[in-house]
Amino acid sequence: MATSKQRPKRRTRGTTLTAATADKHALYERSVQDPEAEIDFIDRVFRAARGRAPVSLCEDFCGTALLTAAWVKKSPERRAIGIDIDKSVLAWGTEHNLAPIGEPGQRVQLFRRDVREPMPERVDVLAALNFSYWIFKTRAEMRAYFARVRRGLGREGVFVLDAYGGWESQEPMLEERAVRGGFTYVWDQDTFDPITHRAVNHIHFRFKDGTKLERAFTYDWRYWTLPEIRELLDEAGFDDVRVYWDTSPDEQHELYRVRRRAENQPGWLAYIVAVR
């Protein structure tokens, strides 16, 4: 789901994370999210499109509201909306990400609702990241969601999404990555149906003591290709749809630039930016 903020209840020196003591939401944030990089990207593409800094953000599928918390900390003018259907994860985000930052957190409104419902207010930027919008499995559902996003954007609004692909993205596989702090993040591509493009993926966490959090998170998605996403955004009425591809030669750093064509890779991540 994806800071300079202090996080409460950090483990103290000498404490060892185990499956019994770890918090899966904190593990997810530390393993997957990089809100500072995402905000830098959003600022850059919005300025390129509109010639000014964005002020208001809505994050669909906001989860623990880590991104919205980081957003409002950037400037006293900024405000944010977070929308998620899970009441418990919104409560966790309020306690761990919004309350600790004081006044900036008061400029965030969290709503428990379906992201297909009308927006509470119009915003400069709407973000749907970490592929969460892939929960919609038909063209009609996805087109309707994109149309709702467009209606919720201000006149100069910009929609930011991400996607993944590459020839390994459709293969059953486990990808492990050690995370600083004493645990291992495991991305599990469990099943992929080539007829329907239904993909079921899991996230597991493993700890130094040998304990595990199996299937801490499960995702039942349709795997969407970049041409499909771009076509549906066009059909939903967006004026300009661009793909930002990582052009950095250094695997440790990312540099996303607009590309019309790219060479395929075993695995890749990209952003899609749609201008209202």
C-alpha positions as CSV (number, residue, x, y, z in Angstrom):
1,M,0.0,0.0,0.0
2,A,3.3,3.0,0.4
3,T,8.6,9.3,5.2
4,S,10.2,11.6,7.2
5,K,7.6,11.3,9.9
6,Q,8.3,9.5,13.2
7,R,6.4,6.3,13.5
8,P,5.0,5.4,16.9
9,K,5.8,2.1,18.7
10,R,9.0,1.5,16.8
11,R,10.7,-1.5,18.1
12,T,13.4,-0.7,20.6
13,R,17.0,-1.7,20.3
14,G,17.4,-5.4,21.2
15,T,13.9,-6.3,20.4
16,T,13.6,-9.1,17.9
17,L,10.7,-9.2,15.5
18,T,8.8,-12.5,15.3
19,A,5.5,-13.6,13.8
20,A,3.9,-13.2,17.3
21,T,5.2,-9.6,17.9
22,A,5.2,-8.0,14.4
23,D,2.4,-5.8,13.1
24,K,1.6,-6.7,9.5
25,H,0.7,-3.1,8.5
26,A,4.0,-1.8,9.8
27,L,5.8,-4.5,8.0
28,Y,4.0,-3.7,4.7
29,E,4.8,0.0,5.0
30,R,8.5,-0.7,5.6
31,S,8.7,-3.3,2.8
32,V,6.6,-1.8,0.0
33,Q,5.9,1.9,0.4
34,D,8.1,4.9,-0.4
35,P,5.8,7.9,0.0
36,E,8.5,10.5,-0.4
37,A,9.5,9.2,-3.8
38,E,5.8,8.9,-4.8
39,I,5.1,12.5,-3.8
40,D,8.2,13.8,-5.6
41,F,7.0,12.0,-8.7
42,I,3.4,13.4,-8.3
43,D,4.8,16.9,-7.8
44,R,7.0,16.7,-10.9
45,V,4.3,15.4,-13.3
46,F,1.7,17.8,-12.0
47,R,4.0,20.8,-12.5
48,A,4.9,19.5,-16.0
49,A,1.2,19.3,-16.9
50,R,-0.2,22.4,-15.1
51,G,2.7,24.7,-14.3
52,R,2.0,24.9,-10.6
53,A,2.3,22.8,-7.4
54,P,-0.6,20.6,-6.5
55,V,-2.4,21.3,-3.3
56,S,-5.1,18.7,-2.8
57,L,-4.7,14.9,-3.1
58,C,-7.1,12.0,-2.9
59,E,-5.7,8.5,-2.5
60,D,-8.0,5.7,-3.4
61,F,-7.4,2.4,-1.7
62,C,-5.4,4.4,0.9
63,G,-4.9,1.6,3.4
64,T,-3.0,3.0,6.4
65,A,-2.9,6.6,5.0
66,L,0.9,6.7,4.9
67,L,0.9,8.6,1.6
68,T,-1.7,11.1,2.7
69,A,0.1,11.8,6.0
70,A,3.4,12.4,4.1
71,W,1.5,14.6,1.6
72,V,0.1,17.1,4.2
73,K,3.4,17.3,6.0
74,K,5.0,18.9,2.9
75,S,3.1,22.2,3.2
76,P,0.6,23.9,5.5
77,E,-1.5,24.5,2.4
78,R,-1.9,20.9,1.5
79,R,-4.9,18.8,2.3
80,A,-5.7,15.2,1.5
81,I,-8.5,12.6,1.3
82,G,-8.1,8.9,1.8
83,I,-10.7,6.3,0.8
84,D,-10.7,2.7,1.7
85,I,-13.4,0.1,2.3
86,D,-11.6,-1.5,5.3
87,K,-12.6,0.1,8.6
88,S,-9.9,-1.6,10.6
89,V,-7.0,-0.5,8.4
90,L,-8.3,3.1,8.4
91,A,-8.4,3.0,12.2
92,W,-4.8,1.7,12.2
93,G,-3.7,4.5,9.9
94,T,-5.4,7.2,12.1
95,E,-3.7,5.9,15.2
96,H,-0.2,5.3,13.7
97,N,0.2,7.8,10.9
98,L,-2.2,10.7,11.4
99,A,-2.5,11.2,15.2
100,P,1.3,11.3,15.8
101,I,2.0,14.2,13.3
102,G,-0.4,16.6,15.0
103,E,-1.9,19.5,13.1
104,P,-1.0,18.2,9.5
105,G,-2.9,15.1,10.3
106,Q,-6.0,17.2,10.9
107,R,-5.9,18.2,7.2
108,V,-6.6,14.6,6.2
109,Q,-10.1,13.2,5.9
110,L,-10.5,9.4,5.8
111,F,-13.6,7.9,4.4
112,R,-14.8,4.3,4.6
113,R,-16.5,3.7,1.3
114,D,-16.3,2.0,-2.1
115,V,-14.0,4.0,-4.4
116,R,-16.7,3.8,-7.1
117,E,-18.9,6.1,-5.0
118,P,-18.9,9.9,-5.8
119,M,-15.9,11.8,-4.5
120,P,-16.4,13.9,-1.4
121,E,-14.8,16.9,-3.1
122,R,-12.8,17.7,-6.2
123,V,-9.0,17.5,-6.0
124,D,-5.8,18.3,-7.9
125,V,-4.5,14.8,-7.9
126,L,-6.0,11.4,-7.5
127,A,-3.6,8.5,-6.9
128,A,-4.4,4.8,-7.1
129,L,-1.1,3.1,-6.4
130,N,0.2,-0.4,-5.6
131,F,-2.0,-1.8,-8.3
132,S,-5.0,-1.8,-6.0
133,Y,-7.4,-0.8,-8.8
134,W,-6.7,-4.2,-10.5
135,I,-9.4,-5.4,-8.2
136,F,-11.8,-4.5,-11.0
137,K,-11.9,-7.4,-13.4
138,T,-14.0,-6.3,-16.4
139,R,-13.6,-3.5,-18.9
140,A,-17.0,-2.1,-17.9
141,E,-16.0,-2.0,-14.2
142,M,-12.7,-0.4,-14.9
143,R,-14.1,2.2,-17.4
144,A,-16.8,3.2,-14.8
145,Y,-14.1,3.6,-12.1
146,F,-11.9,5.7,-14.4
147,A,-15.0,7.9,-15.3
148,R,-15.7,8.4,-11.6
149,V,-12.1,9.5,-11.0
150,R,-12.4,12.0,-13.8
151,R,-15.5,13.5,-12.4
152,G,-13.8,13.8,-9.0
153,L,-10.8,15.7,-10.3
154,G,-10.7,19.5,-10.5
155,R,-10.6,21.2,-13.9
156,E,-6.8,20.9,-13.9
157,G,-6.8,17.5,-12.3
158,V,-4.3,14.7,-12.8
159,F,-4.7,10.9,-12.2
160,V,-1.7,8.9,-11.2
161,L,-1.6,5.1,-11.3
162,D,1.0,2.4,-11.4
163,A,1.3,-1.0,-13.2
164,Y,3.7,-3.9,-13.4
165,G,4.6,-6.4,-16.1
166,G,7.4,-8.3,-17.8
167,W,7.5,-11.9,-18.8
168,E,8.1,-13.1,-15.2
169,S,5.0,-11.3,-14.0
170,Q,2.7,-14.1,-15.2
171,E,4.7,-17.0,-13.8
172,P,4.1,-18.7,-10.4
173,M,7.2,-17.6,-8.4
174,L,8.4,-16.5,-5.0
175,E,10.6,-13.3,-4.7
176,E,12.3,-12.7,-1.4
177,R,13.9,-9.5,-0.2
178,A,15.6,-8.8,3.1
179,V,14.3,-5.7,4.8
180,R,16.3,-3.7,7.3
181,G,15.0,-4.4,10.8
182,G,15.3,-8.2,10.8
183,F,12.7,-9.7,8.5
184,T,12.2,-10.9,5.0
185,Y,9.5,-9.8,2.6
186,V,8.2,-12.5,0.3
187,W,6.1,-11.7,-2.9
188,D,4.2,-14.8,-3.9
189,Q,2.8,-15.0,-7.4
190,D,0.5,-17.9,-6.7
191,T,-1.7,-18.4,-9.7
192,F,-2.2,-16.8,-13.1
193,D,-5.0,-17.7,-15.6
194,P,-4.0,-16.9,-19.2
195,I,-7.7,-16.9,-20.4
196,T,-9.1,-14.5,-17.8
197,H,-5.9,-12.9,-16.6
198,R,-7.0,-13.5,-13.1
199,A,-3.9,-13.3,-10.8
200,V,-3.8,-14.3,-7.2
201,N,-0.8,-13.0,-5.2
202,H,0.2,-13.1,-1.6
203,I,2.6,-11.3,0.7
204,H,4.4,-13.3,3.4
205,F,6.8,-12.2,6.1
206,R,9.6,-14.4,7.6
207,F,11.7,-13.7,10.7
208,K,15.1,-14.5,11.9
209,D,13.7,-16.8,14.6
210,G,12.2,-19.0,11.9
211,T,8.6,-17.9,12.4
212,K,6.5,-16.7,9.5
213,L,3.4,-14.6,8.8
214,E,1.9,-16.6,5.9
215,R,-0.5,-14.8,3.6
216,A,-0.4,-11.6,5.6
217,F,-2.0,-10.0,2.5
218,T,-3.8,-11.6,-0.4
219,Y,-4.7,-10.0,-3.7
220,D,-7.2,-11.3,-6.2
221,W,-6.7,-9.2,-9.3
222,R,-7.1,-9.1,-13.0
223,Y,-3.7,-8.5,-14.6
224,W,-4.1,-5.5,-16.8
225,T,-1.7,-4.5,-19.6
226,L,-0.6,-1.0,-20.4
227,P,-2.5,-0.8,-23.7
228,E,-5.7,-1.9,-22.0
229,I,-5.3,0.7,-19.2
230,R,-4.5,3.5,-21.7
231,E,-7.5,2.6,-23.9
232,L,-9.9,2.6,-20.9
233,L,-8.6,6.0,-19.7
234,D,-9.2,7.4,-23.2
235,E,-12.7,5.9,-23.2
236,A,-13.4,7.4,-19.8
237,G,-12.7,10.9,-21.3
238,F,-9.1,11.7,-20.2
239,D,-7.4,14.2,-22.6
240,D,-3.8,13.0,-22.3
241,V,-2.5,9.6,-21.1
242,R,1.2,9.0,-20.7
243,V,3.4,6.1,-19.6
244,Y,6.4,6.9,-17.4
245,W,9.1,4.3,-17.7
246,D,12.1,3.8,-15.4
247,T,15.0,4.9,-17.5
248,S,17.7,4.7,-14.9
249,P,20.7,2.5,-15.7
250,D,21.3,2.0,-12.0
251,E,19.1,-0.7,-10.4
252,Q,19.4,1.1,-7.0
253,H,17.7,4.3,-8.3
254,E,14.7,5.1,-10.4
255,L,14.2,7.8,-13.0
256,Y,10.7,7.7,-14.6
257,R,10.4,9.5,-17.9
258,V,7.7,9.6,-20.6
259,R,8.1,6.8,-23.1
260,R,6.1,5.7,-26.1
261,R,8.0,2.5,-26.6
262,A,10.2,0.4,-24.3
263,E,12.1,-2.9,-24.4
264,N,10.5,-5.6,-22.4
265,Q,12.2,-6.9,-19.2
266,P,11.7,-9.9,-16.9
267,G,9.9,-7.5,-14.5
268,W,9.1,-3.8,-14.7
269,L,7.1,-1.1,-12.9
270,A,5.7,1.9,-14.6
271,Y,3.5,4.9,-13.8
272,I,0.5,6.0,-15.9
273,V,-0.4,9.7,-15.7
274,A,-3.8,10.8,-17.1
275,V,-4.6,14.5,-17.5
276,R,-8.2,15.5,-17.2
